[in-house]
Amino acid sequence: MKSGTQYQIHVKNTRAYGCNLDISIDGYDVGGWTVDGGDELSIERPVYEPKKFTFYRVKTAPKEAGIESGRSENGVVKCVFTPEAFFYVPVIISGSSQPLGVNMPPSAIVVI
């Protein structure tokens, strides 16, 4: 990729339930997003700043890019996906000696 090139981060949640997505670039937090089950996102800028993601080589980066030479995190794009929490719901069925355990995400609809 050429220095000065703008780029996007494309993510896809192939699960049926949602997740939280936290992204850091060069070791700096650029924001958090919610990705619903089955959805895709193209992310082109940080949550906190109105500027697009731009790739720079350390040697040719302008000073305003804020790139510090020698940092081990330089060039690292980290995406952390955290699935939504599941709830355990014991369902009592008439005539059964044991409850039926149902694990479900908060957004689930259960029909019994």
N, C-alpha and C positions, 0 to 999 in steps of 0.2 A: 504494500500500500504506500502511495506517495505521501510525503509529509505535507500536511495541510488539507488532507482529504477528510471530508465529513462522512460519518458512518452512522448506521443504526444497529441496534441490538434487537434481533427478532426472536421471540420466545413463543412456545406453544405448550399449553397444558393439555395433555392427552387423557387425563383422568376425568372421571365423572364429577369430581368435587373440586372446589376451589383451593387456591393456595395464595400465600403471600410471597412476593418476590422482592428481595433486597439485592441491589446492585452496587458494587464498588468498582472504581476504575483507578488504577495506579495507587491503590490503597486508600482512596478517599471515597466516602459514601456519596452516591449520586441520587439515592432515593429508594423509595419502596412503592410497590404496586400490588394490586389485587388482581389475580388472574383467575377468572371463573373457569369451571370445568369445561373442557372442549374449546376454549377461546385461545386466540393468538393475539400477540401485541407486537408492534414495531415501535421501539423506543428510540427517539432521536435526540433527546436532550435530558439533562438532569431535572429533577423535580424543583430544585431550589434556584436554578439560574436559567434565564431566558437565552441560552446559547446552545447551539447544537454540538453533539460529540464531534470532536475533530482529532484526527491522528496526527501526532508530530514525532519526528525523530528527535531524540534528546539533543543532538549536536546542532540541529537547525531550528529548534523551537523558539518562537518569539518569547521574550521575557514575560509578557502578560499571560502566557499559557500556564505559568506556574510550575513548570516541570523542573524537578531537582535532579541533577545528574548524580548517578551512583546509587539511587534508591532501588532496593531489591524488588519493590512492588511495581516499578515502571513497566508498562506494557501488559499488566495483569488486569483482565476483566473478570470479575468474580460475580457469579449469579447464585444466590442461595434461595432455594424454593422450600417453603415450609407449608406442608398441607394443613388445611383447617382442622381444628381439633375434632375428634370423634367423641360422641357421648355413648356410654353404655346404658341401655334402657332394658330393664327386666320386664318382660311381658308375661303376665299371668294368664294362662289359658285354662278355661274351665275344664275340670276333669284330669288335668295333668299335675303330677306331683312336683315337677320342676319347672321354674319359669324359663321361658325362651329368652335368651340373651340376644339383643340386637345392638350392634355397633353402627352408629350412623353419624354423618357430619351434620352440623347445625342447619344446613340448607336442604337436607333430605326430607322427602315426603314419604311416609311409610303407610301403606294400606294393608290392614290385616283382616 
